[in-house]
Amino acid sequence: MEEQSLNKVRVKVETVLGEENMDSLFFSYLDEYSIEHKITEDVGESGFPMVEYTGGPVALTNMLMEKFGMDKQDINQIYPEINE
């Protein structure tokens, strides 16, 4: 089993990818906030790839709010591991 750093969390989120310019901006955002990403073979309900994001709880929460339009209540309900 892979060991996680104490302050890092992993979440999987369905992510719209495929527009080169937008993807580049998004990946630059991830790099800026030290969020690692891995595109998985899984596909979400809308047909877009599931991406596994690994980072600190604050960075992941901010990403989910800023880039995915979630509020804190949604995040706490869908991704309780962020606040554990």
PyMOL Python script that loads the backbone (N, CA, C, O; Angstrom):
from pymol import cmd

cmd.read_pdbstr("""\
ATOM      1  N   MET A   1       0.847  -1.185   0.000  1.00  0.00           N
ATOM      2  CA  MET A   1       0.000   0.000   0.000  1.00  0.00           C
ATOM      3  C   MET A   1       0.885   1.239   0.000  1.00  0.00           C
ATOM      4  O   MET A   1       1.877   1.307   0.725  1.00  0.00           O
ATOM      5  N   GLU A   2       0.517   2.210  -0.816  1.00  0.00           N
ATOM      6  CA  GLU A   2       1.276   3.442  -0.934  1.00  0.00           C
ATOM      7  C   GLU A   2       1.054   4.320   0.293  1.00  0.00           C
ATOM      8  O   GLU A   2      -0.079   4.505   0.739  1.00  0.00           O
ATOM      9  N   GLU A   3       2.128   4.851   0.825  1.00  0.00           N
ATOM     10  CA  GLU A   3       2.028   5.687   2.016  1.00  0.00           C
ATOM     11  C   GLU A   3       1.791   7.140   1.627  1.00  0.00           C
ATOM     12  O   GLU A   3       2.489   7.666   0.761  1.00  0.00           O
ATOM     13  N   GLN A   4       0.821   7.793   2.253  1.00  0.00           N
ATOM     14  CA  GLN A   4       0.535   9.199   1.978  1.00  0.00           C
ATOM     15  C   GLN A   4       1.177  10.072   3.041  1.00  0.00           C
ATOM     16  O   GLN A   4       1.279   9.693   4.208  1.00  0.00           O
ATOM     17  N   SER A   5       1.604  11.241   2.611  1.00  0.00           N
ATOM     18  CA  SER A   5       2.107  12.218   3.561  1.00  0.00           C
ATOM     19  C   SER A   5       0.960  12.620   4.477  1.00  0.00           C
ATOM     20  O   SER A   5      -0.197  12.622   4.057  1.00  0.00           O
ATOM     21  N   LEU A   6       1.269  12.961   5.724  1.00  0.00           N
ATOM     22  CA  LEU A   6       0.237  13.300   6.688  1.00  0.00           C
ATOM     23  C   LEU A   6      -0.644  14.455   6.248  1.00  0.00           C
ATOM     24  O   LEU A   6      -1.823  14.492   6.598  1.00  0.00           O
ATOM     25  N   ASN A   7      -0.108  15.389   5.498  1.00  0.00           N
ATOM     26  CA  ASN A   7      -0.896  16.551   5.129  1.00  0.00           C
ATOM     27  C   ASN A   7      -1.426  16.498   3.699  1.00  0.00           C
ATOM     28  O   ASN A   7      -1.918  17.507   3.193  1.00  0.00           O
ATOM     29  N   LYS A   8      -1.339  15.356   3.044  1.00  0.00           N
ATOM     30  CA  LYS A   8      -1.845  15.233   1.672  1.00  0.00           C
ATOM     31  C   LYS A   8      -3.073  14.342   1.634  1.00  0.00           C
ATOM     32  O   LYS A   8      -3.196  13.375   2.386  1.00  0.00           O
ATOM     33  N   VAL A   9      -3.969  14.697   0.739  1.00  0.00           N
ATOM     34  CA  VAL A   9      -5.242  13.992   0.588  1.00  0.00           C
ATOM     35  C   VAL A   9      -5.423  13.676  -0.892  1.00  0.00           C
ATOM     36  O   VAL A   9      -4.927  14.404  -1.753  1.00  0.00           O
ATOM     37  N   ARG A  10      -6.138  12.582  -1.186  1.00  0.00           N
ATOM     38  CA  ARG A  10      -6.455  12.219  -2.567  1.00  0.00           C
ATOM     39  C   ARG A  10      -7.953  12.240  -2.783  1.00  0.00           C
ATOM     40  O   ARG A  10      -8.720  11.735  -1.963  1.00  0.00           O
ATOM     41  N   VAL A  11      -8.362  12.832  -3.898  1.00  0.00           N
ATOM     42  CA  VAL A  11      -9.770  12.806  -4.294  1.00  0.00           C
ATOM     43  C   VAL A  11      -9.841  12.537  -5.794  1.00  0.00           C
ATOM     44  O   VAL A  11      -8.936  12.899  -6.546  1.00  0.00           O
ATOM     45  N   LYS A  12     -10.934  11.894  -6.218  1.00  0.00           N
ATOM     46  CA  LYS A  12     -11.176  11.677  -7.643  1.00  0.00           C
ATOM     47  C   LYS A  12     -12.351  12.546  -8.058  1.00  0.00           C
ATOM     48  O   LYS A  12     -13.399  12.553  -7.412  1.00  0.00           O
ATOM     49  N   VAL A  13     -12.154  13.285  -9.159  1.00  0.00           N
ATOM     50  CA  VAL A  13     -13.174  14.203  -9.641  1.00  0.00           C
ATOM     51  C   VAL A  13     -13.302  14.034 -11.153  1.00  0.00           C
ATOM     52  O   VAL A  13     -12.301  13.972 -11.867  1.00  0.00           O
ATOM     53  N   GLU A  14     -14.539  13.959 -11.629  1.00  0.00           N
ATOM     54  CA  GLU A  14     -14.765  13.942 -13.069  1.00  0.00           C
ATOM     55  C   GLU A  14     -14.350  15.305 -13.620  1.00  0.00           C
ATOM     56  O   GLU A  14     -14.797  16.341 -13.130  1.00  0.00           O
ATOM     57  N   THR A  15     -13.494  15.297 -14.643  1.00  0.00           N
ATOM     58  CA  THR A  15     -12.895  16.532 -15.129  1.00  0.00           C
ATOM     59  C   THR A  15     -13.025  16.635 -16.640  1.00  0.00           C
ATOM     60  O   THR A  15     -12.678  15.704 -17.367  1.00  0.00           O
ATOM     61  N   VAL A  16     -13.529  17.775 -17.109  1.00  0.00           N
ATOM     62  CA  VAL A  16     -13.637  18.031 -18.542  1.00  0.00           C
ATOM     63  C   VAL A  16     -12.241  18.349 -19.065  1.00  0.00           C
ATOM     64  O   VAL A  16     -11.621  19.330 -18.653  1.00  0.00           O
ATOM     65  N   LEU A  17     -11.762  17.523 -19.964  1.00  0.00           N
ATOM     66  CA  LEU A  17     -10.450  17.725 -20.577  1.00  0.00           C
ATOM     67  C   LEU A  17     -10.601  17.624 -22.095  1.00  0.00           C
ATOM     68  O   LEU A  17     -11.605  17.112 -22.589  1.00  0.00           O
ATOM     69  N   GLY A  18      -9.616  18.105 -22.823  1.00  0.00           N
ATOM     70  CA  GLY A  18      -9.631  17.937 -24.261  1.00  0.00           C
ATOM     71  C   GLY A  18      -9.462  19.227 -25.044  1.00  0.00           C
ATOM     72  O   GLY A  18      -9.210  19.180 -26.248  1.00  0.00           O
ATOM     73  N   GLU A  19      -9.593  20.370 -24.399  1.00  0.00           N
ATOM     74  CA  GLU A  19      -9.375  21.662 -25.061  1.00  0.00           C
ATOM     75  C   GLU A  19      -7.983  22.123 -24.654  1.00  0.00           C
ATOM     76  O   GLU A  19      -7.771  22.550 -23.519  1.00  0.00           O
ATOM     77  N   GLU A  20      -7.045  22.038 -25.577  1.00  0.00           N
ATOM     78  CA  GLU A  20      -5.629  22.216 -25.268  1.00  0.00           C
ATOM     79  C   GLU A  20      -5.318  23.486 -24.471  1.00  0.00           C
ATOM     80  O   GLU A  20      -4.590  23.418 -23.480  1.00  0.00           O
ATOM     81  N   ASN A  21      -5.846  24.629 -24.875  1.00  0.00           N
ATOM     82  CA  ASN A  21      -5.561  25.888 -24.196  1.00  0.00           C
ATOM     83  C   ASN A  21      -6.111  25.883 -22.768  1.00  0.00           C
ATOM     84  O   ASN A  21      -5.417  26.289 -21.836  1.00  0.00           O
ATOM     85  N   MET A  22      -7.348  25.426 -22.593  1.00  0.00           N
ATOM     86  CA  MET A  22      -7.962  25.377 -21.265  1.00  0.00           C
ATOM     87  C   MET A  22      -7.248  24.363 -20.376  1.00  0.00           C
ATOM     88  O   MET A  22      -7.012  24.620 -19.195  1.00  0.00           O
ATOM     89  N   ASP A  23      -6.905  23.205 -20.952  1.00  0.00           N
ATOM     90  CA  ASP A  23      -6.172  22.191 -20.184  1.00  0.00           C
ATOM     91  C   ASP A  23      -4.856  22.755 -19.679  1.00  0.00           C
ATOM     92  O   ASP A  23      -4.484  22.529 -18.528  1.00  0.00           O
ATOM     93  N   SER A  24      -4.147  23.487 -20.530  1.00  0.00           N
ATOM     94  CA  SER A  24      -2.860  24.065 -20.166  1.00  0.00           C
ATOM     95  C   SER A  24      -3.012  25.036 -18.999  1.00  0.00           C
ATOM     96  O   SER A  24      -2.213  25.009 -18.063  1.00  0.00           O
ATOM     97  N   LEU A  25      -4.031  25.895 -19.049  1.00  0.00           N
ATOM     98  CA  LEU A  25      -4.276  26.837 -17.952  1.00  0.00           C
ATOM     99  C   LEU A  25      -4.611  26.088 -16.655  1.00  0.00           C
ATOM    100  O   LEU A  25      -4.133  26.452 -15.581  1.00  0.00           O
ATOM    101  N   PHE A  26      -5.427  25.051 -16.763  1.00  0.00           N
ATOM    102  CA  PHE A  26      -5.819  24.282 -15.586  1.00  0.00           C
ATOM    103  C   PHE A  26      -4.611  23.579 -14.971  1.00  0.00           C
ATOM    104  O   PHE A  26      -4.427  23.607 -13.754  1.00  0.00           O
ATOM    105  N   PHE A  27      -3.792  22.951 -15.810  1.00  0.00           N
ATOM    106  CA  PHE A  27      -2.619  22.248 -15.293  1.00  0.00           C
ATOM    107  C   PHE A  27      -1.608  23.229 -14.690  1.00  0.00           C
ATOM    108  O   PHE A  27      -0.907  22.885 -13.738  1.00  0.00           O
ATOM    109  N   SER A  28      -1.529  24.437 -15.233  1.00  0.00           N
ATOM    110  CA  SER A  28      -0.664  25.467 -14.636  1.00  0.00           C
ATOM    111  C   SER A  28      -1.175  25.847 -13.246  1.00  0.00           C
ATOM    112  O   SER A  28      -0.387  26.053 -12.323  1.00  0.00           O
ATOM    113  N   TYR A  29      -2.495  25.937 -13.105  1.00  0.00           N
ATOM    114  CA  TYR A  29      -3.111  26.214 -11.805  1.00  0.00           C
ATOM    115  C   TYR A  29      -2.728  25.117 -10.805  1.00  0.00           C
ATOM    116  O   TYR A  29      -2.345  25.406  -9.671  1.00  0.00           O
ATOM    117  N   LEU A  30      -2.835  23.860 -11.238  1.00  0.00           N
ATOM    118  CA  LEU A  30      -2.491  22.747 -10.352  1.00  0.00           C
ATOM    119  C   LEU A  30      -1.036  22.824  -9.921  1.00  0.00           C
ATOM    120  O   LEU A  30      -0.721  22.631  -8.746  1.00  0.00           O
ATOM    121  N   ASP A  31      -0.150  23.103 -10.863  1.00  0.00           N
ATOM    122  CA  ASP A  31       1.273  23.225 -10.543  1.00  0.00           C
ATOM    123  C   ASP A  31       1.526  24.355  -9.547  1.00  0.00           C
ATOM    124  O   ASP A  31       2.305  24.203  -8.606  1.00  0.00           O
ATOM    125  N   GLU A  32       0.863  25.483  -9.762  1.00  0.00           N
ATOM    126  CA  GLU A  32       1.051  26.650  -8.894  1.00  0.00           C
ATOM    127  C   GLU A  32       0.693  26.340  -7.447  1.00  0.00           C
ATOM    128  O   GLU A  32       1.329  26.847  -6.522  1.00  0.00           O
ATOM    129  N   TYR A  33      -0.330  25.503  -7.251  1.00  0.00           N
ATOM    130  CA  TYR A  33      -0.787  25.185  -5.901  1.00  0.00           C
ATOM    131  C   TYR A  33      -0.339  23.802  -5.429  1.00  0.00           C
ATOM    132  O   TYR A  33      -0.890  23.258  -4.473  1.00  0.00           O
ATOM    133  N   SER A  34       0.652  23.246  -6.096  1.00  0.00           N
ATOM    134  CA  SER A  34       1.263  21.960  -5.708  1.00  0.00           C
ATOM    135  C   SER A  34       0.238  20.834  -5.592  1.00  0.00           C
ATOM    136  O   SER A  34       0.264  20.041  -4.651  1.00  0.00           O
ATOM    137  N   ILE A  35      -0.655  20.785  -6.562  1.00  0.00           N
ATOM    138  CA  ILE A  35      -1.646  19.707  -6.615  1.00  0.00           C
ATOM    139  C   ILE A  35      -1.216  18.751  -7.717  1.00  0.00           C
ATOM    140  O   ILE A  35      -1.128  19.128  -8.886  1.00  0.00           O
ATOM    141  N   GLU A  36      -0.949  17.506  -7.329  1.00  0.00           N
ATOM    142  CA  GLU A  36      -0.582  16.486  -8.307  1.00  0.00           C
ATOM    143  C   GLU A  36      -1.862  15.947  -8.937  1.00  0.00           C
ATOM    144  O   GLU A  36      -2.918  15.936  -8.304  1.00  0.00           O
ATOM    145  N   HIS A  37      -1.760  15.500 -10.184  1.00  0.00           N
ATOM    146  CA  HIS A  37      -2.935  14.941 -10.840  1.00  0.00           C
ATOM    147  C   HIS A  37      -2.551  13.705 -11.653  1.00  0.00           C
ATOM    148  O   HIS A  37      -1.441  13.592 -12.174  1.00  0.00           O
ATOM    149  N   LYS A  38      -3.500  12.796 -11.740  1.00  0.00           N
ATOM    150  CA  LYS A  38      -3.308  11.574 -12.519  1.00  0.00           C
ATOM    151  C   LYS A  38      -4.644  11.260 -13.185  1.00  0.00           C
ATOM    152  O   LYS A  38      -5.649  11.041 -12.508  1.00  0.00           O
ATOM    153  N   ILE A  39      -4.645  11.240 -14.505  1.00  0.00           N
ATOM    154  CA  ILE A  39      -5.860  10.899 -15.242  1.00  0.00           C
ATOM    155  C   ILE A  39      -6.020   9.387 -15.172  1.00  0.00           C
ATOM    156  O   ILE A  39      -5.130   8.638 -15.573  1.00  0.00           O
ATOM    157  N   THR A  40      -7.166   8.949 -14.658  1.00  0.00           N
ATOM    158  CA  THR A  40      -7.402   7.512 -14.502  1.00  0.00           C
ATOM    159  C   THR A  40      -8.138   6.973 -15.723  1.00  0.00           C
ATOM    160  O   THR A  40      -8.555   7.737 -16.594  1.00  0.00           O
ATOM    161  N   GLU A  41      -8.291   5.672 -15.779  1.00  0.00           N
ATOM    162  CA  GLU A  41      -9.040   5.045 -16.870  1.00  0.00           C
ATOM    163  C   GLU A  41     -10.543   5.085 -16.607  1.00  0.00           C
ATOM    164  O   GLU A  41     -11.335   4.782 -17.499  1.00  0.00           O
ATOM    165  N   ASP A  42     -10.940   5.455 -15.396  1.00  0.00           N
ATOM    166  CA  ASP A  42     -12.358   5.534 -15.044  1.00  0.00           C
ATOM    167  C   ASP A  42     -13.011   6.717 -15.748  1.00  0.00           C
ATOM    168  O   ASP A  42     -12.373   7.734 -16.019  1.00  0.00           O
ATOM    169  N   VAL A  43     -14.301   6.555 -16.035  1.00  0.00           N
ATOM    170  CA  VAL A  43     -15.080   7.617 -16.668  1.00  0.00           C
ATOM    171  C   VAL A  43     -16.247   7.943 -15.747  1.00  0.00           C
ATOM    172  O   VAL A  43     -16.882   7.042 -15.198  1.00  0.00           O
ATOM    173  N   GLY A  44     -16.529   9.238 -15.577  1.00  0.00           N
ATOM    174  CA  GLY A  44     -17.619   9.679 -14.715  1.00  0.00           C
ATOM    175  C   GLY A  44     -18.973   9.566 -15.402  1.00  0.00           C
ATOM    176  O   GLY A  44     -19.073   9.132 -16.549  1.00  0.00           O
ATOM    177  N   GLU A  45     -20.004   9.965 -14.680  1.00  0.00           N
ATOM    178  CA  GLU A  45     -21.386   9.876 -15.174  1.00  0.00           C
ATOM    179  C   GLU A  45     -21.617  10.667 -16.455  1.00  0.00           C
ATOM    180  O   GLU A  45     -22.444  10.272 -17.277  1.00  0.00           O
ATOM    181  N   SER A  46     -20.910  11.768 -16.641  1.00  0.00           N
ATOM    182  CA  SER A  46     -21.098  12.607 -17.832  1.00  0.00           C
ATOM    183  C   SER A  46     -20.197  12.202 -18.987  1.00  0.00           C
ATOM    184  O   SER A  46     -20.223  12.827 -20.048  1.00  0.00           O
ATOM    185  N   GLY A  47     -19.400  11.158 -18.785  1.00  0.00           N
ATOM    186  CA  GLY A  47     -18.539  10.665 -19.857  1.00  0.00           C
ATOM    187  C   GLY A  47     -17.148  11.264 -19.900  1.00  0.00           C
ATOM    188  O   GLY A  47     -16.383  10.993 -20.825  1.00  0.00           O
ATOM    189  N   PHE A  48     -16.813  12.080 -18.906  1.00  0.00           N
ATOM    190  CA  PHE A  48     -15.484  12.675 -18.857  1.00  0.00           C
ATOM    191  C   PHE A  48     -14.597  11.860 -17.923  1.00  0.00           C
ATOM    192  O   PHE A  48     -15.096  11.164 -17.039  1.00  0.00           O
ATOM    193  N   PRO A  49     -13.273  11.947 -18.119  1.00  0.00           N
ATOM    194  CA  PRO A  49     -12.371  11.132 -17.294  1.00  0.00           C
ATOM    195  C   PRO A  49     -12.385  11.544 -15.823  1.00  0.00           C
ATOM    196  O   PRO A  49     -12.591  12.708 -15.478  1.00  0.00           O
ATOM    197  N   MET A  50     -12.162  10.556 -14.981  1.00  0.00           N
ATOM    198  CA  MET A  50     -11.965  10.808 -13.558  1.00  0.00           C
ATOM    199  C   MET A  50     -10.475  11.104 -13.375  1.00  0.00           C
ATOM    200  O   MET A  50      -9.614  10.374 -13.866  1.00  0.00           O
ATOM    201  N   VAL A  51     -10.201  12.172 -12.671  1.00  0.00           N
ATOM    202  CA  VAL A  51      -8.816  12.558 -12.413  1.00  0.00           C
ATOM    203  C   VAL A  51      -8.593  12.492 -10.911  1.00  0.00           C
ATOM    204  O   VAL A  51      -9.394  12.997 -10.125  1.00  0.00           O
ATOM    205  N   GLU A  52      -7.486  11.858 -10.526  1.00  0.00           N
ATOM    206  CA  GLU A  52      -7.124  11.763  -9.107  1.00  0.00           C
ATOM    207  C   GLU A  52      -6.209  12.940  -8.786  1.00  0.00           C
ATOM    208  O   GLU A  52      -5.146  13.100  -9.386  1.00  0.00           O
ATOM    209  N   TYR A  53      -6.640  13.759  -7.831  1.00  0.00           N
ATOM    210  CA  TYR A  53      -5.865  14.917  -7.392  1.00  0.00           C
ATOM    211  C   TYR A  53      -5.306  14.637  -6.010  1.00  0.00           C
ATOM    212  O   TYR A  53      -6.007  14.114  -5.144  1.00  0.00           O
ATOM    213  N   THR A  54      -4.042  14.987  -5.802  1.00  0.00           N
ATOM    214  CA  THR A  54      -3.394  14.812  -4.511  1.00  0.00           C
ATOM    215  C   THR A  54      -2.780  16.146  -4.108  1.00  0.00           C
ATOM    216  O   THR A  54      -2.022  16.756  -4.862  1.00  0.00           O
ATOM    217  N   GLY A  55      -3.129  16.585  -2.893  1.00  0.00           N
ATOM    218  CA  GLY A  55      -2.581  17.845  -2.409  1.00  0.00           C
ATOM    219  C   GLY A  55      -3.018  18.089  -0.981  1.00  0.00           C
ATOM    220  O   GLY A  55      -3.656  17.242  -0.355  1.00  0.00           O
ATOM    221  N   GLY A  56      -2.675  19.237  -0.485  1.00  0.00           N
ATOM    222  CA  GLY A  56      -3.083  19.615   0.858  1.00  0.00           C
ATOM    223  C   GLY A  56      -4.571  19.898   0.899  1.00  0.00           C
ATOM    224  O   GLY A  56      -5.163  20.259  -0.118  1.00  0.00           O
ATOM    225  N   PRO A  57      -5.185  19.738   2.070  1.00  0.00           N
ATOM    226  CA  PRO A  57      -6.629  19.957   2.203  1.00  0.00           C
ATOM    227  C   PRO A  57      -7.084  21.352   1.761  1.00  0.00           C
ATOM    228  O   PRO A  57      -8.126  21.483   1.118  1.00  0.00           O
ATOM    229  N   VAL A  58      -6.323  22.385   2.093  1.00  0.00           N
ATOM    230  CA  VAL A  58      -6.711  23.749   1.721  1.00  0.00           C
ATOM    231  C   VAL A  58      -6.635  23.920   0.200  1.00  0.00           C
ATOM    232  O   VAL A  58      -7.545  24.484  -0.408  1.00  0.00           O
ATOM    233  N   ALA A  59      -5.559  23.436  -0.409  1.00  0.00           N
ATOM    234  CA  ALA A  59      -5.400  23.556  -1.860  1.00  0.00           C
ATOM    235  C   ALA A  59      -6.505  22.806  -2.591  1.00  0.00           C
ATOM    236  O   ALA A  59      -7.068  23.322  -3.557  1.00  0.00           O
ATOM    237  N   LEU A  60      -6.825  21.589  -2.141  1.00  0.00           N
ATOM    238  CA  LEU A  60      -7.889  20.821  -2.789  1.00  0.00           C
ATOM    239  C   LEU A  60      -9.256  21.478  -2.607  1.00  0.00           C
ATOM    240  O   LEU A  60     -10.053  21.529  -3.544  1.00  0.00           O
ATOM    241  N   THR A  61      -9.524  21.975  -1.414  1.00  0.00           N
ATOM    242  CA  THR A  61     -10.800  22.658  -1.167  1.00  0.00           C
ATOM    243  C   THR A  61     -10.923  23.878  -2.064  1.00  0.00           C
ATOM    244  O   THR A  61     -11.968  24.096  -2.677  1.00  0.00           O
ATOM    245  N   ASN A  62      -9.863  24.676  -2.146  1.00  0.00           N
ATOM    246  CA  ASN A  62      -9.889  25.868  -3.003  1.00  0.00           C
ATOM    247  C   ASN A  62     -10.078  25.491  -4.469  1.00  0.00           C
ATOM    248  O   ASN A  62     -10.823  26.155  -5.190  1.00  0.00           O
ATOM    249  N   MET A  63      -9.402  24.423  -4.916  1.00  0.00           N
ATOM    250  CA  MET A  63      -9.544  23.981  -6.298  1.00  0.00           C
ATOM    251  C   MET A  63     -10.987  23.571  -6.588  1.00  0.00           C
ATOM    252  O   MET A  63     -11.554  23.963  -7.608  1.00  0.00           O
ATOM    253  N   LEU A  64     -11.574  22.788  -5.695  1.00  0.00           N
ATOM    254  CA  LEU A  64     -12.951  22.334  -5.902  1.00  0.00           C
ATOM    255  C   LEU A  64     -13.930  23.503  -5.930  1.00  0.00           C
ATOM    256  O   LEU A  64     -14.910  23.481  -6.675  1.00  0.00           O
ATOM    257  N   MET A  65     -13.666  24.521  -5.119  1.00  0.00           N
ATOM    258  CA  MET A  65     -14.543  25.689  -5.102  1.00  0.00           C
ATOM    259  C   MET A  65     -14.322  26.561  -6.343  1.00  0.00           C
ATOM    260  O   MET A  65     -15.286  26.962  -6.995  1.00  0.00           O
ATOM    261  N   GLU A  66     -13.075  26.853  -6.668  1.00  0.00           N
ATOM    262  CA  GLU A  66     -12.764  27.773  -7.758  1.00  0.00           C
ATOM    263  C   GLU A  66     -12.950  27.165  -9.142  1.00  0.00           C
ATOM    264  O   GLU A  66     -13.469  27.823 -10.043  1.00  0.00           O
ATOM    265  N   LYS A  67     -12.535  25.927  -9.316  1.00  0.00           N
ATOM    266  CA  LYS A  67     -12.523  25.322 -10.650  1.00  0.00           C
ATOM    267  C   LYS A  67     -13.716  24.408 -10.924  1.00  0.00           C
ATOM    268  O   LYS A  67     -14.035  24.140 -12.082  1.00  0.00           O
ATOM    269  N   PHE A  68     -14.381  23.926  -9.865  1.00  0.00           N
ATOM    270  CA  PHE A  68     -15.496  23.000 -10.058  1.00  0.00           C
ATOM    271  C   PHE A  68     -16.817  23.556  -9.524  1.00  0.00           C
ATOM    272  O   PHE A  68     -17.854  22.900  -9.612  1.00  0.00           O
ATOM    273  N   GLY A  69     -16.772  24.774  -8.968  1.00  0.00           N
ATOM    274  CA  GLY A  69     -17.991  25.446  -8.527  1.00  0.00           C
ATOM    275  C   GLY A  69     -18.684  24.828  -7.324  1.00  0.00           C
ATOM    276  O   GLY A  69     -19.878  25.044  -7.121  1.00  0.00           O
ATOM    277  N   MET A  70     -17.957  24.069  -6.532  1.00  0.00           N
ATOM    278  CA  MET A  70     -18.552  23.451  -5.342  1.00  0.00           C
ATOM    279  C   MET A  70     -18.516  24.430  -4.184  1.00  0.00           C
ATOM    280  O   MET A  70     -17.676  25.329  -4.141  1.00  0.00           O
ATOM    281  N   ASP A  71     -19.440  24.246  -3.240  1.00  0.00           N
ATOM    282  CA  ASP A  71     -19.360  25.014  -2.002  1.00  0.00           C
ATOM    283  C   ASP A  71     -18.858  24.080  -0.901  1.00  0.00           C
ATOM    284  O   ASP A  71     -18.750  22.870  -1.098  1.00  0.00           O
ATOM    285  N   LYS A  72     -18.560  24.653   0.240  1.00  0.00           N
ATOM    286  CA  LYS A  72     -17.969  23.853   1.332  1.00  0.00           C
ATOM    287  C   LYS A  72     -18.875  22.702   1.765  1.00  0.00           C
ATOM    288  O   LYS A  72     -18.388  21.625   2.107  1.00  0.00           O
ATOM    289  N   GLN A  73     -20.183  22.924   1.753  1.00  0.00           N
ATOM    290  CA  GLN A  73     -21.116  21.868   2.141  1.00  0.00           C
ATOM    291  C   GLN A  73     -21.027  20.683   1.177  1.00  0.00           C
ATOM    292  O   GLN A  73     -20.992  19.533   1.614  1.00  0.00           O
ATOM    293  N   ASP A  74     -20.988  20.957  -0.136  1.00  0.00           N
ATOM    294  CA  ASP A  74     -20.833  19.892  -1.131  1.00  0.00           C
ATOM    295  C   ASP A  74     -19.523  19.135  -0.915  1.00  0.00           C
ATOM    296  O   ASP A  74     -19.488  17.905  -0.933  1.00  0.00           O
ATOM    297  N   ILE A  75     -18.465  19.886  -0.715  1.00  0.00           N
ATOM    298  CA  ILE A  75     -17.146  19.275  -0.536  1.00  0.00           C
ATOM    299  C   ILE A  75     -17.138  18.371   0.688  1.00  0.00           C
ATOM    300  O   ILE A  75     -16.644  17.245   0.626  1.00  0.00           O
ATOM    301  N   ASN A  76     -17.685  18.858   1.803  1.00  0.00           N
ATOM    302  CA  ASN A  76     -17.724  18.049   3.030  1.00  0.00           C
ATOM    303  C   ASN A  76     -18.547  16.781   2.845  1.00  0.00           C
ATOM    304  O   ASN A  76     -18.227  15.739   3.417  1.00  0.00           O
ATOM    305  N   GLN A  77     -19.604  16.870   2.049  1.00  0.00           N
ATOM    306  CA  GLN A  77     -20.481  15.720   1.842  1.00  0.00           C
ATOM    307  C   GLN A  77     -19.873  14.710   0.865  1.00  0.00           C
ATOM    308  O   GLN A  77     -19.923  13.504   1.109  1.00  0.00           O
ATOM    309  N   ILE A  78     -19.303  15.197  -0.237  1.00  0.00           N
ATOM    310  CA  ILE A  78     -18.778  14.317  -1.280  1.00  0.00           C
ATOM    311  C   ILE A  78     -17.375  13.819  -0.961  1.00  0.00           C
ATOM    312  O   ILE A  78     -17.036  12.676  -1.266  1.00  0.00           O
ATOM    313  N   TYR A  79     -16.568  14.660  -0.355  1.00  0.00           N
ATOM    314  CA  TYR A  79     -15.159  14.329  -0.085  1.00  0.00           C
ATOM    315  C   TYR A  79     -14.824  14.524   1.395  1.00  0.00           C
ATOM    316  O   TYR A  79     -14.025  15.397   1.734  1.00  0.00           O
ATOM    317  N   PRO A  80     -15.424  13.723   2.278  1.00  0.00           N
ATOM    318  CA  PRO A  80     -15.175  13.907   3.731  1.00  0.00           C
ATOM    319  C   PRO A  80     -13.705  13.694   4.108  1.00  0.00           C
ATOM    320  O   PRO A  80     -13.251  14.181   5.143  1.00  0.00           O
ATOM    321  N   GLU A  81     -12.961  12.965   3.265  1.00  0.00           N
ATOM    322  CA  GLU A  81     -11.548  12.702   3.578  1.00  0.00           C
ATOM    323  C   GLU A  81     -10.715  13.983   3.597  1.00  0.00           C
ATOM    324  O   GLU A  81      -9.642  14.005   4.200  1.00  0.00           O
ATOM    325  N   ILE A  82     -11.185  15.045   2.952  1.00  0.00           N
ATOM    326  CA  ILE A  82     -10.440  16.304   2.961  1.00  0.00           C
ATOM    327  C   ILE A  82     -10.364  16.886   4.367  1.00  0.00           C
ATOM    328  O   ILE A  82      -9.355  17.489   4.732  1.00  0.00           O
ATOM    329  N   ASN A  83     -11.402  16.715   5.148  1.00  0.00           N
ATOM    330  CA  ASN A  83     -11.464  17.317   6.478  1.00  0.00           C
ATOM    331  C   ASN A  83     -11.204  16.343   7.617  1.00  0.00           C
ATOM    332  O   ASN A  83     -11.430  16.678   8.779  1.00  0.00           O
ATOM    333  N   GLU A  84     -10.737  15.155   7.303  1.00  0.00           N
ATOM    334  CA  GLU A  84     -10.490  14.160   8.376  1.00  0.00           C
ATOM    335  C   GLU A  84      -9.236  14.485   9.138  1.00  0.00           C
ATOM    336  O   GLU A  84      -8.875  13.763  10.067  1.00  0.00           O
TER     337      GLU A  84
END
""", "prot")
cmd.dss("prot")
cmd.show_as("cartoon", "prot")
cmd.util.cbc("prot")
cmd.orient("prot")
